[in-house]
Amino acid sequence: MVGKTLRALGFAGALALVPAAALAQVGGNLAAPPAEPLTIEISGAGPTLSQTMFELVTGDYYRLTLTSDGAGEFMFRAPDLLSNSHLRLVVINDVEVHLEGMSFQGIEFDGAGTAAFSFVPIRPGEYTFTIGDVSGTFVVR
């Protein structure tokens, strides 16, 4: 019993020596709706994106809404962000797809329309996304 107590105290003491910045921290509450809205408007045949840089916080709940004017066929891809996030809901034309532990690879627009998905980033990093030949970045802290 004394040995277990000393080992537990040794582990706790070792943790106390680790700088607070080195310990993983979650920035928000994983279960706290409503989701913070993020939007990307896709226009023209180029395409042109309304925003290409997003700053996110691990543990915060986001809903990314993508809207295309239909001038071209484009696919939104963000494989690294999607694999490092908890995905909850995909909504396309008011149809909801509830996700639990599954992931998807992208959302393709063959014409004008809107699609959205909800997610919680769980790992910090810089994650590139692409829409057509245009790229952008999600910076997760």
N, C-alpha and C positions, 0 to 999 in steps of 0.2 A: 504494500500500500504506500509506504514512504517513497519507494522508488518511482512509482507512477506519479506521485505528487511532485517529486523533484523534476521528473522529465517534463511534466506539464508546465511547471514554473520556468524551466529552462527554455522551453519553446516560447512561452509568453515573453520572457525577458529578451530573447533573440528578436522577436517581432518589435519590441519596444525600441530596439536599436536601429531598425530600418527606417529611413526617412519617409515621412508621410507621402511625399510625392512619388515614391517608388511603389506604393501600394495601389492596386487597381481600385478605381472608384467609379461609381455609376453616377451620372449627372442628374438623373431624374427618376421619376416613379414609373415603372414599367406598366402600371395599370391605371394611369391617370389620364383619362380622356378629358377634354376632346384633343384630338391630334392637332399638332401645329401644322398649318397648311403651307405647302411648298407648291409652286407652279412652274411649268415650262410650257410656253406656247410655241408651237412649231409652225412656221409660215414659209411660204415660197418653195420653189423647187430646189433651192440651195442645200439644205434649208437654213433658215435663220432661226435662232433660239432666243427666247426672251431673257433667259438667264443661263449662265454656264458655270457658276460657282455657288456652292452652298456650304455653309458652316453648320454642323450638327453637333449634338452632345450625346454621348453614349447614355443609353437608358431613357432618353426622351422619346415621345411618341409622335410620329410624323405621318402626314398623308400627302403624297406627291400626286398632283393632278397634271396630266399631260393632255394638251389639246392641239389637234392638228387641223389646219385649214383645208387639207385635202389636196394641196398643190402637187404632192408627190407621195410616193410610198416610202415610209421610213420605219425603222425599228429602233426602239429605245432599248439599249443594253447597258447593264451595270452589274456584271456577274460577281465582281469582288464585293461590292456593297451588299448585294442580295444574299451572298453566302455568309456575310458577317453581320446579318441582321435577323431579328425575329420578325417574320412576315405574318400578317394577321388577315388582311382582307384585300381582294382585288375587286374593283367595281368597273364594269364596262357597260355603257348604255343602261344604267340602273339595274344591271344584273350583278348580284354579289356572289363572289367566290370566296368562301371562308377557308383560310389556310391554317393548318396546325402542323408545324414541323416540315412542311413541304416548301419547295422553292420553285421559282420559275426563272426562265432565262431572259425574257424580254417581253415587250408589248409592241406589236406591229400594227401600223396604221396603213390600210390600203386606200383610205379615203378620209374625208372629214369626220371628226369625232373626238370624244373625250374618254379617257380611261384614268383610273386612279388606283393607288395601292397604299395601304397603311403598313408601317414598319417601325421597328425599334432597333437602331444600330447598337450592336453589343461589343464591337471592338473598335478602338481608335485606329485611325489611319487615313490615308488619302486614297480615295477610290475614284477611278475614272469612269465616266459614262459616255456613251456615244449615241448619236442619233444621225443616221446617214454618215456623212464624212465629217461631221462636227463633233467635237468632244468637249467635255466639261469635267468638273471635279466636285466630289463631295469630300469635305474635310471633316472628319469625325474626331472630336476631342473627348 
